[in-house]
Amino acid sequence: MANEPMKDTPESPEKQRPKSYAHAPRLPEGPVTLTELVSGDGPLMLEIGPGRGRFALELCAHNQTQRVIALEIRRKLAFQLDDRLAQKGYGKRARCFAEDAREVLPRLGPMACVDAVAIHFPDPWWKKRHAKRMVVGDALVNEIARVVKPGGLVLVQTDVLERAEAYNPRFAEHEAFESLGSPYVDESPFVPARSNREAIAIIDGLPVYRMVFRRK
Ligand SMILES: C[S@@+](CC[C@H](N)C(=O)[O-])C[C@H]1O[C@@H](n2cnc3c(N)ncnc32)[C@H](O)[C@@H]1O
C-alpha cells in the first residue's frame, strides 16, 4: 500500500504543459510583412532553421539594434528560442516562429526587406534518399532572392562536403547572386555569432564549408 502511486497529486506546471508545443508562436495567416513582426530600424537577419538558437541570441547580444526573424520547423525548438529571446530582453526585435521555411517564404514580404539571411547546417540528413527533403532547394533560393536587399549577404554553411557542393550552384549560378568565395570562405561574416553546430564543429576540428553570396 505504501508503495502505491499517489493518484490525486496535482501535476507540476512543467508536466501540465502540452507536449505538442501547439502554443509555439506562428506567423499570421496570409501575406506577412516581415518588418511588422519586429520593431526598430537595425539590420534585419532572416535565419532559417536556427535549432537551439545560439546564433540569433549571440547576434542580438553583440548588436543592440540587430533585428532577427527565425523560422524553425520544430515547434519545441521554436517555442524555446522565442521564449529565450524574450527572457534576454530581445523579444521586441527578435522572434522565432514555428514554421516550415519552404512553405511560408512565398508569402513573406515586402521585396528587398531583409539585410541578410543565415542558413547554418540546414540538413541533418545526408543520405541520397533524403535529398528531396533538402531545405536549400531552387524554390527557396528564388524566395530568398526576392526578400534580400541588393548588397545583402546570404551565409550557407555545413560540415558535409556533398551538401555544400549541392547548395553552392543553386546560389552561385542564380542570376540574383554572386559568390564571395571560391567557392568557400574562411570565416563567417557574422562572427562572433556562431550557430550551435558551427561552434561544435570548430571545437571538434571538423571542416566547415562556408558559402557567402551577395544579392546583386
Ligand atoms: C542540423 S540542425 C542545425 C541547427 C542550427 N542551424 C545550428 O547550426 O546549430 C537543422 C535545423 O533546421 C531545422 N529545419 C529543417 N528543415 C526546416 C524547414 N523546412 N524550415 C525551418 N527549419 C527547418 C531543423 O528543425 C533543425 O533545427
The ligand as an SDF file (V2000), in Angstrom:
LIG
                    3D

 27 29  0  0  0  0  0  0  0  0999 V2000
   21.0810   20.2780  -38.2280 C   0  0  0  0  0  0  0  0  0  0  0  0
   20.0130   21.4100  -37.4410 S   0  0  0  0  0  0  0  0  0  0  0  0
   21.0780   22.8630  -37.3080 C   0  0  0  0  0  0  0  0  0  0  0  0
   20.5620   23.8530  -36.3200 C   0  0  0  0  0  0  0  0  0  0  0  0
   21.3330   25.1970  -36.2900 C   0  0  0  0  0  0  0  0  0  0  0  0
   21.1540   25.9130  -37.5360 N   0  0  0  0  0  0  0  0  0  0  0  0
   22.7850   25.0010  -35.9850 C   0  0  0  0  0  0  0  0  0  0  0  0
   23.6070   25.2180  -36.9000 O   0  0  0  0  0  0  0  0  0  0  0  0
   23.0990   24.6310  -34.8470 O   0  0  0  0  0  0  0  0  0  0  0  0
   18.8760   21.8930  -38.7390 C   0  0  0  0  0  0  0  0  0  0  0  0
   17.7150   22.7190  -38.1980 C   0  0  0  0  0  0  0  0  0  0  0  0
   16.9020   23.1450  -39.2900 O   0  0  0  0  0  0  0  0  0  0  0  0
   15.5440   22.9230  -38.9500 C   0  0  0  0  0  0  0  0  0  0  0  0
   14.7900   22.7790  -40.1900 N   0  0  0  0  0  0  0  0  0  0  0  0
   14.8430   21.7340  -41.0640 C   0  0  0  0  0  0  0  0  0  0  0  0
   14.0300   21.9460  -42.0950 N   0  0  0  0  0  0  0  0  0  0  0  0
   13.4480   23.1580  -41.8970 C   0  0  0  0  0  0  0  0  0  0  0  0
   12.4930   23.9260  -42.6160 C   0  0  0  0  0  0  0  0  0  0  0  0
   11.9860   23.4770  -43.7690 N   0  0  0  0  0  0  0  0  0  0  0  0
   12.1130   25.1280  -42.1090 N   0  0  0  0  0  0  0  0  0  0  0  0
   12.6160   25.5730  -40.9400 C   0  0  0  0  0  0  0  0  0  0  0  0
   13.5100   24.8750  -40.1990 N   0  0  0  0  0  0  0  0  0  0  0  0
   13.9300   23.6950  -40.6770 C   0  0  0  0  0  0  0  0  0  0  0  0
   15.5940   21.6790  -38.0870 C   0  0  0  0  0  0  0  0  0  0  0  0
   14.4430   21.5060  -37.2920 O   0  0  0  0  0  0  0  0  0  0  0  0
   16.8310   21.9420  -37.2520 C   0  0  0  0  0  0  0  0  0  0  0  0
   16.5700   22.7080  -36.1190 O   0  0  0  0  0  0  0  0  0  0  0  0
  1  2  1  0
  2  3  1  0
  2 10  1  0
  3  4  1  0
  4  5  1  0
  5  6  1  0
  5  7  1  0
  7  8  2  0
  7  9  1  0
 10 11  1  0
 11 12  1  0
 11 26  1  0
 12 13  1  0
 13 14  1  0
 13 24  1  0
 14 15  1  0
 14 23  1  0
 15 16  2  0
 16 17  1  0
 17 18  1  0
 17 23  2  0
 18 19  1  0
 18 20  2  0
 20 21  1  0
 21 22  2  0
 22 23  1  0
 24 25  1  0
 24 26  1  0
 26 27  1  0
M  CHG  2   2   1   9  -1
M  END
$$$$
